[in-house]
Structures are given as structure tokens and as C-alpha cells.
Amino acid sequence: MRFDSDYVLTVDGKPETTAATAGAINPATGETIAQVPVTDRATVDRAVAAARAAFPAWAATPLAERQAAVTALADRLEAHAEEFMELLTREQGKPRAGAEWEVLGSVIWLREIAKQSLPDEVIEDTDTRWVVTRYTPLGVVGGITPWNFPILLAVWKIAPALVSGNTIVVKPSPFTPLCTLKLGELAQEVLPPGVFSVLSGDDELGEWITSHPGIDKIAFTGSTETGKAVMRSAAGNLKRLTLELGGNDPAIVLPDVDPKKVAPQLFWAAFQNNAQFCNAAKRLYIHDDIYDAVRDELVAYARTVKVGDGTDPDTGLGPIQNKPQFDKVKEYFDDCKANGYTFALGGEIDESQPGWFVPVTIVDNPPEDSRLVREEPFGPILPLVRWSDEEDVIARANDTEWGLGASVWGRDLPRVERIGRRIDAGTVWLNAVHQYSPAQAFGGHKQSGIGCENSLHGLMEYTNWQTITLNKAPDAV
């Protein structure tokens, strides 16, 4: 299988091309690196019909065989890890270390989710009655994935859907379709036709999938506003939903930290994947007593991290992935300048260079009501904010429509835990950040989402609950 060309849809187990195509762009150079199929509505209908036709047999396939197929997909992905990593850097922009983390992480996720199961739960078993709750597959899943982690966040949907007995049609972001299209091709080596299809296209394709009457569930990762549109579109047949949406994660730094030790951890909490990360620390609350020291250490560490083309082994952070996001990030730079905020680092974007590069930028104590603090830039511009009162900083951290993640940093562990327990977010890290696991539930509070991914709780999201009651009395009928 070639990874440098021949990008095709996968429909009913077979490769397909389309009359219409769109260019895939390398964000580090601005160059078109491939032509990608653009799916029409008739092809969506055929893919869904194939998934519906494949569903009964796949659902009836013994769990152990479904688990083995997902494990086999992990093996295929691992065997082609190098090609996927190179392709991921070209289409998404992330450096080698980030590509390794994502591709090899996807292998781990496939293998670990393949070990999960939802046994029947016997509620009652007496001489006269037997009651059991079963977990049955939903049918056809529509998976819609974003451009920041295009392989891993697809796997977070593909693996539980297949293990629980569903079939799935995946739509990658139009900005990063290449790796997902190749993953769809690879999967046909281990899965029956129709069980896993991949369709690339534009935003219109997303609406066709979310509103399609033949799809029973949507698993979506993306922005909160798009998530609301998905929810409205999916209401026609009351599709089940898992929505992993935006965030404005606070990080709270207590006065007893060692600024030099904590600065690198805070840097990567905020800037990993060039801050194109729903769980990036997007507001850094630093106690007054150590604010200046932490700011200065952050700036010093940031100066050691190179921003550049991900193919350069010295690069620590790549480009913004696409032009619309690049333009959005520029708005925050312009707003900070218009309001006279102080830049501790960065602040100037050089648009003369090829690619969508933005310098690491740190803004020194902007107002709490500034756009930069209140909104989600999804790019490498970070506000540092002072605090002195514990009750006040908790209130400020929670004063947002989002509740995806948060972190608290300090040596006083009882205080760290006390603050962490009061943060209204689905994941709260204490003296750590960005630690995930296939066994660990991940989901947002408030407008950061509905439902969760990973763990047995995430696996349940791909099932219906069915309770069976048997009256054992011999003369019952």
C-alpha cells in the first residue's frame, strides 16, 4: 500500500475514487501534497447501506473474534507506523515526537480497547425469576473526527464501536484526511466488507452523515458550536450522541512550587501540539508570590523550543494546521495589541514565510474579561493571570461555559487536592497533565460535551441497555 499517493474512499470494503477532488495542504509549506476524493450524497447512502447490511453478521460475531479483529488492526498499524508518522507530519504539521506519540498511542488504544467487554449483569436469579441486563450494539455509527489528532481521535471511536458490535462510517476533517483514508484501506485486511468505511469530503458531508436516517449514533470531536449543530442535525431519528467539544482549561499554580521545575511542565501543558489541543492549559493562574519568577522561567524555557517544519528533527512545535485557524489565532494577537496588553514573549507573526507559523506568545496578566482569557484561541498564545485568594481563583477558574479539563500545581498536596475537587471539569490533573488511558473515562462538563470516551463507560456509549426478565414459575402460562 502506497502512502505518498492513491488516496481513495473505502466503501463496502472496496476502494473508490470520485470525480470531484480537493487538495490536501502541507501546513508547513502551503503546498498541495495530494488530491483527495470529495464524497457525494449517493456515495454516503451506499456506505451507510453497506454498513447496515454488514451490521447483523458483525453484531452476531463472537466477542472474541471482534476483539481479535481490532487487535489485528493494531498490528497492521504498528507494521506501517513509520509511513503513518511521516504522512501525519506532512498533513498535520506536528513534529516527529508528536507523530510518534499519536501513531504508537493509537496502536496501544486499539489493543487495550480490544481487551474490554461488557458482560451481562445478573440482577436477580431465584427459583421463580431471572433478571439480566445486557449491552447490545446500536447499529451504524457515524464517526466525525478533527484535524488536531486525526488518527488517535478516530481510533477512540473506531475501537469501541467495533468491539461492541457496531459498524462504523468515519469522516475525517477535510484538513487532515490522508492518514484516515489509509487507515480505512488497511482495515479491510482484517474486517468484513461494510464494517468500517471512510468517506472524505467537505462540511456538507458532515451534515449528510449527522442527519442520515440510517445512522444510529454520532461520535464527534470538534468545537462546541459545531457540536451544537451536530446535535440539532442528529435529532431527526434521536441518534445517540457522544460529543467531545471545546475547552478553556485553567491551570492553577500555588505559591510553594519551584518555578524552574514547574516551568517546562506548564509550557507543555499549554503548548503541546502547538496548543491545538482541546485539553491545552489555556489560562495560567499563578499566585502573586511567585508570579514574576514563574513567568520569567516560562519565557526562558519557551526560548529553547524551536517552532518550524515538523520534518526538521530540531523542531519542537510545528505550524498552525490550516489557514482558517491561522486567521483565527491572528485575531487574538490583534486584539491584545489593540487593548495594549503586555507581551512577555512573542507577539509578532511573520507572514512572509511559507506555511502557517505562529511564534510562541505569552501575554502578561491581561484582564479576566479579555477575549484571550474568556475564549479558546486554539493556538500558541497563552495568558498568565495573577491570583492571591483561593476562593477567588476557584471561582474564576469555573467561570466559563466549558468544563473539559484543568490542572493544579503545588507541593501542599492536601491543598492541591482540595482545589482540584472544586474545579467543574471532566478531567482534573494534580501535579500532572495530559495523562490519558484506554481505561480512564474522558469527557467534558457543561458545554464541553456529552458522554465520554475510553474506559468501560465509553464502551457503554456504543450500546443499548436491554433488561430481560424471565418468570421461571412452571404454571406461569
Wavefront OBJ file of the C-alpha trace (Angstrom):
o trace
v 0.000 0.000 0.000
v 1.428 3.369 -1.049
v 1.334 6.241 1.435
v 2.504 9.016 -0.879
v -0.408 8.781 -3.337
v -3.552 6.869 -4.305
v -5.913 8.293 -1.710
v -9.301 6.620 -2.040
v -12.557 6.211 -0.185
v -13.348 2.866 1.377
v -16.969 1.835 0.761
v -18.284 -1.669 1.423
v -14.739 -2.985 1.683
v -13.605 -1.606 -1.682
v -11.542 1.425 -2.750
v -13.373 4.146 -4.658
v -12.407 7.336 -6.404
v -14.627 10.335 -7.145
v -15.000 12.795 -9.968
v -14.546 15.717 -7.587
v -11.351 16.116 -5.574
v -9.843 18.627 -3.161
v -6.248 19.430 -2.365
v -4.588 18.367 0.880
v -2.098 21.008 2.019
v 1.121 20.699 3.996
v 0.729 23.441 6.636
v 4.491 23.892 6.961
v 4.920 24.821 3.300
v 1.485 25.756 1.995
v 1.982 23.260 -0.830
v -0.671 20.862 -2.075
v 0.615 17.357 -1.368
v -2.304 15.222 -2.587
v -5.716 15.217 -4.205
v -8.429 13.759 -2.008
v -11.835 12.357 -3.031
v -14.877 14.521 -2.307
v -17.822 12.272 -1.472
v -21.231 12.919 -2.997
v -24.536 12.172 -1.310
v -25.199 9.000 -3.277
v -21.924 7.539 -2.015
v -22.899 8.370 1.569
v -26.118 6.450 1.040
v -24.224 3.462 -0.351
v -21.730 3.458 2.509
v -24.495 3.604 5.104
v -26.459 0.888 3.307
v -23.361 -1.319 3.282
v -22.831 -0.670 6.991
v -26.454 -1.563 7.732
v -26.191 -4.729 5.665
v -22.980 -5.753 7.451
v -24.299 -4.985 10.929
v -26.324 -8.143 11.747
v -23.466 -10.522 10.970
v -20.885 -8.347 12.714
v -23.082 -7.978 15.810
v -23.554 -11.759 15.865
v -19.814 -12.388 15.524
v -18.492 -13.729 18.848
v -16.923 -11.041 21.007
v -13.556 -12.796 20.988
v -13.466 -12.646 17.184
v -14.357 -8.960 17.123
v -11.645 -8.288 19.702
v -9.160 -10.275 17.632
v -10.000 -8.217 14.531
v -9.382 -4.935 16.379
v -6.110 -6.334 17.724
v -5.149 -7.336 14.190
v -5.807 -3.758 13.062
v -3.406 -2.600 15.790
v -0.801 -4.991 14.400
v -1.258 -3.639 10.863
v -0.992 -0.052 12.088
v 2.157 -0.853 14.030
v 3.695 -2.571 10.992
v 3.158 0.637 8.987
v 3.910 3.033 11.861
v 6.791 4.729 10.087
v 4.724 5.514 6.980
v 1.849 6.817 9.105
v 4.180 9.026 11.156
v 5.732 10.575 8.069
v 2.328 11.154 6.490
v 0.923 12.611 9.710
v 3.737 15.161 9.900
v 3.171 16.150 6.275
v -0.583 16.621 6.530
v -0.958 17.826 10.132
v 2.365 19.552 10.711
v 3.305 18.038 14.067
v 6.956 17.177 14.702
v 8.295 13.641 14.847
v 7.830 13.286 18.617
v 4.166 14.244 18.352
v 3.642 11.912 15.411
v 5.194 9.019 17.334
v 3.014 9.775 20.363
v -0.116 9.731 18.228
v 0.573 6.742 15.974
v 2.020 4.457 18.638
v -0.636 5.667 21.070
v -3.271 4.609 18.546
v -1.726 1.128 18.463
v -1.967 0.930 22.260
v -5.566 2.154 22.250
v -6.660 -0.428 19.691
v -5.045 -3.231 21.666
v -6.343 -2.141 25.055
v -9.904 -1.363 23.941
v -9.888 -4.794 22.264
v -9.474 -6.319 25.722
v -12.614 -4.648 27.065
v -16.032 -6.272 27.346
v -19.426 -5.662 28.918
v -20.656 -8.922 30.450
v -24.321 -9.467 31.175
v -25.298 -8.199 34.612
v -27.461 -10.670 36.527
v -29.784 -8.610 38.705
v -31.777 -11.489 40.155
v -31.584 -15.260 39.897
v -34.031 -17.109 42.151
v -36.222 -20.178 41.897
v -39.003 -18.056 40.405
v -37.316 -15.267 38.466
v -34.213 -14.425 36.449
v -33.388 -10.787 35.535
v -30.388 -9.769 33.458
v -29.234 -6.516 31.826
v -27.385 -6.881 28.535
v -25.414 -4.414 26.442
v -26.427 -4.655 22.801
v -24.880 -2.768 19.848
v -26.674 0.254 18.443
v -26.216 -0.353 14.710
v -24.341 2.038 12.434
v -22.059 4.671 13.976
v -21.012 7.863 12.233
v -17.585 8.968 13.437
v -16.582 12.574 12.742
v -13.011 13.429 13.654
v -10.923 16.625 13.953
v -7.658 17.800 12.441
v -5.522 18.101 15.581
v -5.165 14.355 16.341
v -6.640 12.762 13.217
v -5.547 9.165 13.831
v -5.870 8.849 17.603
v -9.266 10.511 17.880
v -10.561 8.316 15.063
v -9.308 5.234 16.907
v -11.092 6.426 20.071
v -14.311 5.931 18.085
v -13.439 3.021 15.805
v -12.187 0.647 18.502
v -15.170 0.769 20.896
v -17.668 0.818 18.036
v -16.251 -2.382 16.545
v -15.633 -4.212 19.830
v -19.228 -3.606 20.940
v -20.595 -4.969 17.646
v -21.412 -1.861 15.648
v -20.367 -0.951 12.134
v -18.900 2.491 11.505
v -18.569 5.135 8.790
v -15.802 7.642 9.523
v -15.485 11.172 8.160
v -12.088 12.791 8.805
v -11.583 16.534 8.816
v -11.197 17.942 5.297
v -7.909 19.452 6.516
v -6.389 16.083 7.539
v -7.983 13.236 5.580
v -4.908 11.335 4.396
v -3.985 9.154 7.373
v -7.608 8.219 8.000
v -8.137 7.210 4.383
v -5.064 4.959 4.613
v -6.287 3.521 7.919
v -9.574 2.657 6.205
v -7.714 0.812 3.456
v -5.597 -1.041 5.998
v -8.631 -2.137 7.999
v -10.074 -4.044 5.059
v -7.311 -6.616 5.533
v -8.876 -7.699 8.832
v -12.564 -6.701 8.705
v -15.551 -7.897 6.643
v -16.819 -5.548 3.900
v -19.054 -2.754 5.119
v -17.969 -2.932 8.763
v -15.624 0.082 8.530
v -15.887 2.684 5.752
v -14.109 6.028 5.360
v -15.508 8.994 3.435
v -13.634 12.239 2.835
v -15.272 15.486 1.852
v -16.247 18.951 2.963
v -18.556 20.297 5.675
v -21.601 19.281 3.619
v -20.570 15.662 4.091
v -20.734 16.102 7.852
v -24.336 17.273 7.670
v -25.287 14.347 5.419
v -23.870 11.931 7.990
v -25.323 13.553 11.105
v -28.811 13.758 9.590
v -28.780 10.373 7.835
v -31.721 8.193 8.936
v -29.618 5.043 8.513
v -27.088 6.089 11.156
v -27.883 5.303 14.787
v -25.147 7.175 16.641
v -22.775 10.070 16.073
v -19.401 10.186 17.801
v -17.980 13.663 17.220
v -14.893 15.556 18.333
v -14.686 19.250 17.488
v -15.746 22.712 18.562
v -18.687 23.428 20.836
v -20.506 25.430 18.174
v -20.193 22.634 15.638
v -21.234 20.155 18.330
v -24.488 22.085 18.796
v -25.094 21.888 15.038
v -24.408 18.127 15.139
v -26.914 17.741 17.968
v -29.603 19.599 16.041
v -28.929 17.627 12.872
v -28.973 14.287 14.695
v -32.355 14.919 16.320
v -34.336 13.600 13.342
v -34.147 9.975 14.457
v -32.927 10.615 18.025
v -29.412 9.419 17.282
v -27.312 8.602 20.295
v -24.506 11.131 20.732
v -21.026 11.307 22.116
v -19.761 14.868 21.799
v -16.198 15.771 22.789
v -16.087 19.540 22.408
v -14.079 22.646 23.230
v -12.378 23.701 26.411
v -10.777 26.628 28.198
v -8.742 24.671 30.721
v -7.389 26.569 33.711
v -4.074 25.712 35.341
v -3.688 26.954 38.920
v -0.173 27.363 40.295
v 0.228 27.538 44.082
v 2.864 29.713 45.784
v 5.010 26.789 47.000
v 6.171 25.472 43.585
v 9.736 25.620 42.341
v 9.423 27.965 39.331
v 12.341 26.397 37.468
v 10.998 22.856 37.890
v 7.400 23.656 37.075
v 8.022 25.927 34.058
v 8.741 23.151 31.488
v 5.675 21.217 32.649
v 3.478 24.294 32.377
v 4.924 25.080 28.962
v 3.964 21.706 27.503
v 0.626 21.780 29.328
v -0.158 24.899 27.321
v 1.735 24.425 24.052
v 1.773 20.696 23.274
v 0.694 20.165 19.646
v 1.191 23.910 19.204
v -1.742 24.482 21.611
v -4.059 22.896 19.026
v -5.391 20.713 21.783
v -8.809 20.720 23.426
v -7.093 19.947 26.749
v -4.319 22.526 26.498
v -3.933 24.750 29.543
v -5.408 27.923 28.102
v -5.458 30.115 31.231
v -2.497 30.017 33.616
v -3.355 31.353 37.086
v -0.110 31.987 39.005
v -0.021 33.058 42.653
v 1.205 36.615 43.215
v 4.086 35.459 45.411
v 5.775 33.572 42.573
v 4.155 35.152 39.506
v 7.230 37.019 38.263
v 9.547 34.053 38.824
v 7.261 31.563 37.029
v 6.676 33.998 34.156
v 10.396 34.538 33.688
v 11.185 30.802 33.807
v 8.384 30.096 31.315
v 9.769 32.697 28.937
v 13.296 31.340 29.333
v 12.175 27.778 28.640
v 9.998 28.827 25.692
v 13.029 30.409 24.041
v 14.653 26.954 23.900
v 11.791 25.402 21.858
v 12.082 25.748 18.104
v 8.998 26.466 16.004
v 9.369 25.092 12.489
v 8.725 22.393 9.914
v 7.941 19.114 11.650
v 10.330 17.254 9.356
v 13.249 19.104 10.966
v 14.480 16.939 13.880
v 15.206 20.079 15.935
v 11.608 21.328 15.708
v 9.614 21.287 18.943
v 6.417 22.916 17.676
v 5.023 22.887 14.159
v 2.695 25.237 12.277
v -0.965 26.018 12.735
v -2.676 23.260 10.790
v -4.879 25.252 8.414
v -5.494 28.747 7.093
v -8.871 29.371 8.799
v -7.352 28.501 12.178
v -4.289 30.618 11.415
v -6.556 33.589 10.709
v -8.486 32.961 13.937
v -5.307 32.896 16.016
v -4.174 36.172 14.413
v -7.354 37.800 15.742
v -6.166 37.225 19.305
v -2.801 38.821 18.546
v -4.591 41.826 17.046
v -6.978 42.081 19.997
v -4.121 42.007 22.514
v -2.313 44.774 20.625
v -5.462 46.873 20.255
v -6.027 46.696 24.009
v -2.433 47.431 24.931
v -1.714 44.143 26.682
v 1.905 43.333 27.531
v 3.675 40.528 25.692
v 6.181 38.724 27.892
v 7.268 36.806 24.781
v 6.382 36.859 21.104
v 3.515 38.879 19.737
v 4.620 39.346 16.117
v 3.639 36.950 13.318
v 5.914 36.895 10.279
v 3.576 36.248 7.361
v 6.312 36.496 4.760
v 7.499 32.926 5.401
v 5.798 29.934 3.776
v 3.473 27.931 5.975
v 1.200 28.965 8.823
v 3.704 29.584 11.594
v 2.914 31.458 14.791
v 5.561 32.233 17.435
v 5.095 31.045 20.991
v 3.478 34.039 22.670
v 2.927 34.717 26.373
v 0.708 37.605 27.480
v 1.469 39.161 30.859
v -1.608 39.440 33.110
v -4.384 40.518 30.718
v -7.782 41.337 32.275
v -10.049 38.498 33.313
v -12.684 39.684 30.846
v -10.304 39.807 27.875
v -11.030 37.667 24.837
v -7.785 35.799 25.392
v -8.861 34.676 28.867
v -12.554 34.144 28.138
v -12.279 32.317 24.792
v -10.381 29.382 23.257
v -7.705 30.581 20.790
v -6.570 27.024 19.894
v -3.128 28.346 19.096
v 0.158 29.237 20.828
v -0.850 32.412 22.669
v -1.175 31.994 26.440
v -2.431 34.428 29.098
v -0.742 34.436 32.515
v -3.057 35.753 35.226
v -2.298 36.694 38.838
v -4.210 35.420 41.861
v -3.900 35.695 45.627
v -7.155 34.392 47.159
v -8.032 30.699 46.913
v -11.804 31.150 46.801
v -11.433 33.820 44.136
v -9.209 31.743 41.854
v -11.546 28.749 42.085
v -14.469 30.971 41.128
v -12.516 32.438 38.221
v -11.400 29.027 37.018
v -15.010 27.815 36.994
v -16.429 30.977 35.413
v -16.657 29.591 31.892
v -19.152 27.788 29.687
v -16.615 24.995 29.287
v -15.549 22.238 31.649
v -13.227 19.888 29.814
v -10.038 19.761 31.878
v -7.936 21.574 34.461
v -4.728 21.197 36.421
v -3.474 22.297 39.834
v 0.223 22.559 40.732
v 1.729 22.732 44.226
v 3.676 20.979 46.966
v 0.924 21.235 49.584
v -0.861 18.086 48.417
v -3.971 18.419 50.631
v -4.459 21.951 49.282
v -3.822 20.817 45.701
v -6.462 18.097 46.064
v -8.907 20.416 47.837
v -8.761 22.900 44.968
v -8.858 20.194 42.316
v -12.045 18.664 43.695
v -13.812 22.017 43.366
v -12.995 22.549 39.690
v -16.002 21.834 37.456
v -14.291 19.829 34.721
v -14.354 16.271 33.451
v -10.627 15.691 33.964
v -8.564 17.363 36.677
v -4.833 16.661 36.846
v -2.928 17.345 40.071
v 0.808 17.994 39.549
v 0.453 16.331 36.153
v -1.185 16.986 32.818
v -2.304 15.204 29.634
v -2.265 11.769 31.166
v -4.791 9.567 29.344
v -5.577 5.870 29.343
v -7.900 3.481 27.499
v -9.148 2.539 30.977
v -9.790 6.131 32.060
v -13.059 7.931 31.286
v -12.619 11.163 29.338
v -15.457 13.627 28.848
v -16.461 17.200 29.498
v -18.787 19.055 31.828
v -21.082 21.907 30.810
v -20.656 22.840 27.119
v -17.519 20.745 26.719
v -19.521 17.738 25.665
v -21.986 14.947 26.235
v -20.937 11.450 27.234
v -17.405 10.139 27.443
v -14.768 8.188 25.574
v -12.451 5.437 26.812
v -12.962 3.065 29.766
v -15.954 0.759 30.134
v -18.103 3.884 30.466
v -17.018 4.891 26.962
v -17.652 1.391 25.631
v -21.198 1.546 27.029
v -21.828 4.639 24.898
v -21.881 2.359 21.859
v -24.582 0.099 23.283
v -28.203 -0.053 24.279
v -29.225 -1.388 27.662
v -31.608 -4.318 27.419
v -33.146 -5.857 30.548
v -34.641 -9.340 30.246
v -36.923 -10.756 32.913
v -37.824 -14.451 32.958
v -40.649 -15.788 35.085
v -39.497 -19.305 35.973
v -42.734 -20.447 37.614
v -43.799 -23.651 35.810
v -47.500 -22.694 35.827
v -46.945 -19.042 34.811
v -48.587 -19.546 31.429
l 1 2 3 4 5 6 7 8 9 10 11 12 13 14 15 16 17 18 19 20 21 22 23 24 25 26 27 28 29 30 31 32 33 34 35 36 37 38 39 40 41 42 43 44 45 46 47 48 49 50 51 52 53 54 55 56 57 58 59 60 61 62 63 64 65 66 67 68 69 70 71 72 73 74 75 76 77 78 79 80 81 82 83 84 85 86 87 88 89 90 91 92 93 94 95 96 97 98 99 100 101 102 103 104 105 106 107 108 109 110 111 112 113 114 115 116 117 118 119 120 121 122 123 124 125 126 127 128 129 130 131 132 133 134 135 136 137 138 139 140 141 142 143 144 145 146 147 148 149 150 151 152 153 154 155 156 157 158 159 160 161 162 163 164 165 166 167 168 169 170 171 172 173 174 175 176 177 178 179 180 181 182 183 184 185 186 187 188 189 190 191 192 193 194 195 196 197 198 199 200 201 202 203 204 205 206 207 208 209 210 211 212 213 214 215 216 217 218 219 220 221 222 223 224 225 226 227 228 229 230 231 232 233 234 235 236 237 238 239 240 241 242 243 244 245 246 247 248 249 250 251 252 253 254 255 256 257 258 259 260 261 262 263 264 265 266 267 268 269 270 271 272 273 274 275 276 277 278 279 280 281 282 283 284 285 286 287 288 289 290 291 292 293 294 295 296 297 298 299 300 301 302 303 304 305 306 307 308 309 310 311 312 313 314 315 316 317 318 319 320 321 322 323 324 325 326 327 328 329 330 331 332 333 334 335 336 337 338 339 340 341 342 343 344 345 346 347 348 349 350 351 352 353 354 355 356 357 358 359 360 361 362 363 364 365 366 367 368 369 370 371 372 373 374 375 376 377 378 379 380 381 382 383 384 385 386 387 388 389 390 391 392 393 394 395 396 397 398 399 400 401 402 403 404 405 406 407 408 409 410 411 412 413 414 415 416 417 418 419 420 421 422 423 424 425 426 427 428 429 430 431 432 433 434 435 436 437 438 439 440 441 442 443 444 445 446 447 448 449 450 451 452 453 454 455 456 457 458 459 460 461 462 463 464 465 466 467 468 469 470 471 472 473 474 475 476 477
